[in-house]
Amino acid sequence: MTSPDVPDDVVDRLRGICLALPGAHEERAWVGTRWRIRTRTFAHVLGITDEYPPAHAREAPLVGDAVVLTFRADGPELHALANSGPPFYKPRWHPQVVGMIIEPDADWDEIAELLTESYCLLAPKKLAAQVVRSGPGAGEPG
């Protein structure tokens, strides 16, 4: 079984957000595309069905095909996202990972803020300090 493709326009928008962050790079993942700072993944986008890939299909609140973005969150933001319901969900495989179903009407400003925060959680302090942040966590040290 294969994973559905992620539309090019979604990957392009995510690429623009992620590669604007210092030292970030893109690579093909085991399925989908991921963005990393050094060896740490701060964003991963993939297509899922209700059966594949199994770990994502079990966790995402959907039936059928969808595009899923996973990223890191911490503290009050993690708690809020994990408990807010669709399009967000909390996978069990890592305490800081949050999943989000990217719907056609997705709020790309919110996605940019979430991915910036995810990056700042994983990036070395010197790189995180270079990031201009807005939204939740703005003004907090990187």
N, C-alpha and C positions, 0 to 999 in steps of 0.2 A: 504494500500500500504506500502511496506517496502523499506528501503534504501538498495542499493547493498552493499555487503561486501567490506571492504578495504582489499586488498591482505596482507597476513601475512608479506611478505618481506617489504612492505611499512611501516606497523606499527612497525616492528622490527627496521628499520632504524631510524624512528622518535623517538622511545623509547630510542635508544642509544644516540641520540642527546639531547633529553629533560632530561632524568634522569641523565645525566652527570652534570647538573646544580645544584648548591647547594640548597637543600631543596625542589627540584621539586618532584612531585608525579603524578602518572597516575591514571585515573579512567574512568570507562565507562561513557559516556555522554548520554543524551537523545537519541542520535543516534551517533554512532561512538565512538571514544576514545579522551579524552582530557588530557592535561598535565597542571598542576596548580602549582603555588607558593602560598602556603597558600590557600586562597579561590578564587584566581584570575586566570582565564584561560589564558595562554599565547600561547597555540597551541591546535587546535581541527582538527582532521581528520575524514572524513566521506565519504561514497559513496553517490552519488546523481544520480537521473534520471532527465529527462526533466520535471518531475512533482513532485518529492518528494525528500527530504522535501521541501515544498513550498517556504519557505523563501530563501533557497539556490538555488533552481531551478529557481526562478525568477531573481536572481542576477548573476549567473554564465553564462558566454558567451558560451553556448554549447547546443547541442541537443543530447540526448542519455545518457548513463551511464558515470560517471567520478568519480575520487577520488579528493576530495577537501580538502585543508588545509587552515584554517584561523588562523591568528596571528595578533599581534599588531605592528603598526609602528607609527612614529611621524615625524613632521618637514619635511625637504626636502626629506627624504626617503619615507615618506607616499605620498607626492605629486608625486614623480617619479613613484612609484609603481601603484598608483591609475590611472595614466595617461599613463601607458606604454602599455596597451592592453594585450591580451592573452600571457602567461597563467594567468596573474594577473587581478583582477577586484576589484572594491570597493563596498562592500555591504553597503546599506543605514542604517542598524540598529545600527551602532556605529561609531563615527567619527574616531576612530583609527584602526578599523578592516579592514584588507586586506584579500582577498581570492586569492588562487592560485590553479589552476588545476594541479595536479601532473601527468605529462606525463611520458611515459616510458623512455624518454631521459632526465629526470629532472636533474638539476645541484645540486647534494647533498651538495656540498660545499656552494653554495648560500643559500640553504635551511637551513643549519646549522647556517650561519651568520644571516639570517632573524629571526630564532627562538631564537638565543642568544640575539639579540636586543629586540625582543618581551619580553623575560624573564626579561631583564634588565629594561625595561619600567615599569614593574609591581612589581618587587621584592623589598623588603626593601633595603635601601641603603647599609647596611652592607653585605647583600648577593650579591647584584649586584657588589659590589667592589671586590668580590672574583673571578669574572669571567674574564678569559682571552679572550679579544675580538679582532677580526680581521675584515677587510672589512669596510663597511660604519659605521661611528660612532666610529671606533677604537680610543682609546686614550681619548675619551670623558668620563667625570665622569659618573659612573653608577647610 
